[in-house]
Amino acid sequence: MLAGIPGETLGKLAERMERISLDAGETIAESRAPGSFYVVLSGMLSGGGLLRPGDYFGAGRPFVEARALMPSVVAACDRETYELYVASPPGQ
């Protein structure tokens, strides 16, 4: 999904994303920030399947919670940022 987005747009997206460090067993629940978009940067999570670095979840796709299977880091942004830079990126 992110591979087709121009580099400049990815840079702007990265500037607006928050890094979240998770300890093993910690969860990210959809109820925390409905509509948020997450990208796994390191570690592994379970949430509707195994999530590895480069995988993404949220942003309208069904998920209730994702649990870190080991210390992990995800990048997160709100729905508005997702819509602006990922769902319909500028220049596409």
Secondary structure as the mmCIF struct_conf table of DSSP 4:
data_model
#
loop_
_struct_conf.conf_type_id
_struct_conf.id
_struct_conf.beg_label_comp_id
_struct_conf.beg_label_asym_id
_struct_conf.beg_label_seq_id
_struct_conf.end_label_comp_id
_struct_conf.end_label_asym_id
_struct_conf.end_label_seq_id
HELX_RH_3T_P HELX_RH_3T_P1 LEU A 2 GLY A 4
BEND BEND1 ILE A 5 ILE A 5
HELX_RH_AL_P HELX_RH_AL_P1 GLY A 7 ARG A 16
HELX_LH_PP_P HELX_LH_PP_P1 MET A 17 MET A 17
STRN STRN1 GLU A 18 LEU A 22
TURN_TY1_P TURN_TY1_P1 ALA A 24 GLY A 25
STRN STRN2 THR A 27 ALA A 29
HELX_RH_3T_P HELX_RH_3T_P2 GLU A 30 ARG A 32
BEND BEND2 ALA A 33 ALA A 33
TURN_TY1_P TURN_TY1_P2 PRO A 34 GLY A 35
STRN STRN3 PHE A 37 SER A 42
BEND BEND3 GLY A 43 GLY A 43
STRN STRN4 LEU A 45 SER A 46
BEND BEND4 GLY A 47 GLY A 49
STRN STRN5 LEU A 50 LEU A 51
TURN_TY1_P TURN_TY1_P3 PRO A 53 GLY A 54
STRN STRN6 TYR A 56 GLY A 58
TURN_TY1_P TURN_TY1_P4 ALA A 59 GLY A 60
BEND BEND5 ARG A 61 ARG A 61
BEND BEND6 VAL A 64 VAL A 64
STRN STRN7 GLU A 65 ALA A 68
BEND BEND7 LEU A 69 PRO A 71
STRN STRN8 SER A 72 CYS A 77
HELX_RH_AL_P HELX_RH_AL_P2 ARG A 79 TYR A 82
HELX_RH_PI_P HELX_RH_PI_P1 GLU A 83 ALA A 87
BEND BEND8 SER A 88 SER A 88
TURN_TY1_P TURN_TY1_P5 PRO A 90 GLY A 91
#
